[in-house]
């Protein structure tokens, strides 16, 4: 699915101006007048990023952020606000927002952040694909390797030969593009978290 910028703001003028500006720079956009409307139409196959106002009637930006996290949304989130404070910005970033921009939004800064968000979304998608390429047995072996178990112990736990464990372990390292055990642990955790939205 093509990447899109999902703009969530109750101010029609803001939605339209951001959408027009991004469209002029070859970004596809979709606009939503409130967080509830967007959350109802969200699905996990959406690709791209979200630009959302913080202060909106009904569900505000922080509530939208929490809701999306709970349903496994991996889309990078850029907050915009006309009434922001430093504590609000800190809170937004602490909870995983990519950035926090003040209105009126600097157009060049917004372009830069959207490009960064798309790159991050692409990286998440690639990690998810890597994890999805593992067979059920390879995932089992990888999980036990991550837990620090030796091949002999893994073989006993899964009731397979140590040689079979070595083959599965080699396949996991190749598929996750890991060159060392430490790299395998890091790649496995990143890939599994990306797939499950953690």
C-alpha positions as CSV (number, residue, x, y, z in Angstrom):
1,X,0.0,0.0,0.0
2,X,1.3,3.5,-0.8
3,X,2.4,5.7,2.0
4,X,0.0,8.6,2.9
5,X,0.0,11.5,5.3
6,X,-3.1,11.3,7.5
7,X,-4.1,14.8,8.7
8,X,-6.3,14.9,11.8
9,X,-7.4,18.4,12.8
10,X,-10.8,19.9,13.6
11,X,-9.8,23.2,11.8
12,X,-10.7,22.9,8.2
13,X,-8.4,25.7,7.1
14,X,-5.4,24.0,8.7
15,X,-6.3,20.6,7.2
16,X,-6.6,22.1,3.7
17,X,-3.4,24.2,3.9
18,X,-1.3,21.3,5.1
19,X,-2.8,18.9,2.6
20,X,-2.3,21.4,-0.3
21,X,1.3,22.1,0.7
22,X,2.2,18.4,1.0
23,X,0.4,17.6,-2.3
24,X,2.5,20.2,-4.0
25,X,5.5,18.1,-2.9
26,X,4.1,14.8,-4.3
27,X,2.7,13.5,-1.0
28,X,-0.6,11.7,-0.9
29,X,-2.8,13.0,1.9
30,X,-6.1,12.0,3.6
31,X,-7.9,14.4,5.9
32,X,-10.0,13.7,9.0
33,X,-12.0,16.3,10.9
34,X,-11.6,14.6,14.3
35,X,-9.7,11.8,16.1
36,X,-12.8,9.6,16.3
37,X,-13.3,9.7,12.6
38,X,-9.7,8.7,11.9
39,X,-9.6,5.9,14.6
40,X,-12.8,4.4,13.1
41,X,-11.2,4.3,9.6
42,X,-7.7,3.2,10.8
43,X,-6.5,-0.3,9.8
44,X,-3.1,-1.9,10.4
45,X,-2.3,-1.9,6.7
46,X,-2.1,1.9,6.5
47,X,1.3,3.2,5.6
48,X,2.9,6.6,6.0
49,X,2.5,8.9,9.0
50,X,-0.1,10.9,11.0
51,X,-0.2,14.7,11.6
52,X,-2.6,15.4,14.4
53,X,-3.7,18.4,16.4
54,X,-3.5,18.0,20.2
55,X,-6.5,20.0,21.2
56,X,-9.6,18.7,19.5
57,X,-13.2,18.2,20.7
58,X,-14.1,14.7,21.8
59,X,-11.0,12.6,21.6
60,X,-7.9,14.8,21.8
61,X,-4.5,14.1,20.3
62,X,-3.1,12.4,23.4
63,X,-6.1,10.1,23.7
64,X,-5.8,9.3,20.0
65,X,-2.1,8.5,20.5
66,X,-2.9,6.2,23.4
67,X,-5.7,4.5,21.4
68,X,-3.5,3.9,18.4
69,X,-0.8,2.5,20.6
70,X,-3.2,0.1,22.2
71,X,-4.4,-1.3,18.8
72,X,-0.8,-1.8,17.5
73,X,-0.5,1.3,15.2
74,X,3.1,1.7,14.1
75,X,2.6,4.9,12.1
76,X,4.9,7.8,13.1
77,X,2.9,10.6,14.7
78,X,3.7,14.3,14.4
79,X,1.7,16.6,16.7
80,X,0.8,20.1,15.8
81,X,-0.8,22.7,18.2
82,X,-1.6,26.3,18.6
83,X,-1.6,26.2,22.4
84,X,1.3,24.0,23.3
85,X,3.5,24.2,26.4
86,X,6.9,22.6,27.1
87,X,5.4,20.0,29.5
88,X,2.9,19.0,26.7
89,X,5.8,18.6,24.2
90,X,7.8,16.5,26.7
91,X,4.8,14.3,27.3
92,X,4.0,13.8,23.6
93,X,7.6,12.8,22.9
94,X,7.9,10.6,25.9
95,X,4.8,8.7,24.7
96,X,6.4,8.1,21.3
97,X,5.5,11.1,19.1
98,X,8.1,11.8,16.4
99,X,7.8,15.5,16.9
100,X,5.7,18.4,18.3
101,X,5.3,21.5,16.1
102,X,3.7,24.8,16.9
103,X,1.1,26.5,14.7
104,X,1.4,28.2,12.3
105,X,3.6,25.3,11.2
106,X,6.8,26.1,9.4
107,X,6.3,24.5,6.0
108,X,9.9,23.4,5.4
109,X,10.2,22.0,8.9
110,X,7.0,20.0,8.2
111,X,8.3,18.6,4.9
112,X,11.5,17.5,6.7
113,X,9.5,15.8,9.5
114,X,7.2,14.0,7.0
115,X,10.2,12.7,5.1
116,X,11.7,11.5,8.3
117,X,8.4,9.8,9.3
118,X,8.1,8.1,5.9
119,X,11.6,6.7,6.3
120,X,10.8,5.4,9.8
121,X,7.6,3.8,8.6
122,X,9.5,2.1,5.8
123,X,12.0,0.8,8.3
124,X,9.2,-0.6,10.4
125,X,7.7,-2.3,7.4
126,X,11.0,-3.9,6.4
127,X,11.5,-5.3,10.0
128,X,8.0,-6.7,10.0
129,X,8.6,-8.4,6.6
130,X,11.8,-10.0,8.0
131,X,10.0,-11.4,11.0
132,X,7.1,-12.6,8.9
133,X,9.6,-14.6,6.8
134,X,10.6,-16.8,9.7
135,X,8.9,-20.2,9.9
136,X,7.2,-21.3,13.1
137,X,10.2,-23.4,14.1
138,X,12.6,-20.7,13.3
139,X,10.7,-18.3,15.6
140,X,10.8,-20.8,18.4
141,X,14.6,-21.2,18.0
142,X,15.1,-17.5,17.7
143,X,13.1,-16.8,20.9
144,X,15.2,-19.4,22.9
145,X,18.4,-17.9,21.5
146,X,17.3,-14.5,22.6
147,X,16.7,-15.9,26.1
148,X,20.3,-17.0,26.1
149,X,20.0,-20.7,25.8
150,X,22.7,-22.9,24.3
151,X,22.0,-25.0,21.2
152,X,22.1,-28.2,23.2
153,X,19.4,-26.8,25.6
154,X,17.3,-25.5,22.7
155,X,17.5,-29.0,21.1
156,X,16.3,-30.7,24.2
157,X,13.5,-28.1,24.8
158,X,12.2,-28.5,21.2
159,X,12.9,-32.2,21.0
160,X,15.0,-31.8,17.9
161,X,18.7,-32.5,17.1
162,X,21.4,-30.0,17.9
163,X,22.3,-30.0,14.2
164,X,18.7,-29.0,13.3
165,X,18.9,-26.2,15.8
166,X,22.1,-24.9,14.1
167,X,20.4,-25.0,10.7
168,X,17.4,-23.0,12.0
169,X,19.6,-20.6,13.9
170,X,21.6,-20.0,10.7
171,X,18.4,-19.4,8.7
172,X,17.2,-16.9,11.3
173,X,20.5,-15.0,11.2
174,X,20.3,-14.8,7.4
175,X,16.7,-13.7,7.2
176,X,17.1,-11.1,10.0
177,X,20.5,-10.0,8.4
178,X,22.3,-10.5,11.7
179,X,26.1,-11.3,11.7
180,X,26.5,-12.0,15.5
181,X,24.4,-13.4,18.3
182,X,24.1,-9.9,19.7
183,X,23.0,-8.7,16.3
184,X,20.5,-11.6,16.2
185,X,19.0,-10.6,19.5
186,X,18.7,-7.0,18.5
187,X,17.2,-7.8,15.1
188,X,14.8,-10.3,16.5
189,X,13.5,-7.9,19.2
190,X,13.1,-5.1,16.6
191,X,11.4,-7.3,14.1
192,X,9.0,-9.0,16.5
193,X,8.1,-5.6,18.1
194,X,7.5,-4.1,14.7
195,X,5.1,-6.9,13.8
196,X,3.2,-6.8,17.1
197,X,3.1,-3.0,17.4
198,X,4.9,-2.9,20.7
